[in-house]
Amino acid sequence: MSETNKESWDGLLKNFLKAEHLALDEETFVCIDVTVEGEEMELVLEFKGKKATFGLNVTNKVFLKGHGIEAPKDVIGKKITLRKVKAYNPTLKQEVDGLRISKVEKIIYIQT
């Protein structure tokens, strides 16, 4: 991750993953990095050669912890399946499209 400063946009602009980016109702990504700042946690996911940032809400953090991820860094290298959901946005006072982690699993490499 690039260090941010006033002289460069590096590290400031992110490609955030949103429900509208998923072609299907559920898709699988590979977690290639994690950032944690205070209580905020973001996953850097890769899918079909593209990288996207996925900011975790409390529900998604609890899901990871409850499914054997001992520490935030341990999600790196895992397959993360996200599904589209409807979630209530208190600011907008309406339901909006969101993403929820539905599965986390190891990547299994087979040597030939």
N, C-alpha and C positions, 0 to 999 in steps of 0.2 A: 504494500500500500504506500502511495506517495505521501510525503510529508506536506502538509498544507502550509501556505504562507501568503502574504499579500502580493507576492511577485508572480504567482502562477495559479492557474485554475486546476492544476493537478491535485487530485484528492478531494476536490470540492463538488465536482459534477458526477452524479451517479446515475446509472440506468436502473431505476427502481422497477421491480417486477410487480405487475398489477394483474388482477383477475382478467381484464380484457386482453392481456397478452397470451393467455392460454388458449390454444386452438380447441382443446377438448375440455371436458369438465374436470379431468384429473390428468396430471402429467408429472413425470419423474425427472429430477435434476440431480446433478452431483454437486455437493458442497465443496468448494475449493479454498475457501477462506472464511474466517469469522472475525468480526470486530466487536469489541465490547467497550463502551464508554459510559461509566456510571451505571445506570439501570438499563441503558439502551443496548440492544444486541442486534447485529445484522449479519446475515449469511450472504456470502458471495457464491452464487450458483452458476453452473454452466449447463447449457442445453443446446445441442446442435452447434457447438463451437462458439456460442455467444455467452457473454457474462452478464449477469443481472444481480442487483442487490435486493435482498428481501429482508425488510425490517420486521423483527418478531414482536408480536404483542404478547401479553401475559399468557394467554391460552396456548400459543405455540411454544413458548418457553417451557411451560408446565408439561406439555406433551413430550418434548424432547427429554426432560428430566425423568419423566415417568416411564420412558421407553429405553432406559439404560444408558443414556448419555450422562456420564459422571461429571464432566466439566464442559463448558462451552467449546473449548478447543477440540474435544473429542468428536464433534460432529463433522469435522473436516475429513473428507474422503468417503463420506456416507452418501447413499442415494436417498434423496428426500422427495417424497411424493406429495404434491400439493393438490388440493381440490378446491373448486369454486364453492363459496358459501354466501349466504345472505347474512349480513351483520348489521346491527343497529348502530348508527353513527349519531351520538348525542349532540354533536355540534350542528349537524344538518337536520336532526330530529326525524330521520327516516332510515329505512333499510338501504344498504348499499352492497355492491358486490365486493367480496373479500376473498382471501386465500387462507386456508387452514392446512396445517401439516396433517396428512392422514396415514403416512407410513415413513419409517426411517429404517434403513437396512444397510448392511455391509456390502461393499463392492467385492465380488469374488473374482479374482484373476485366475485364469487357467493358462498355464504355460504349455506351449506346444513344442 
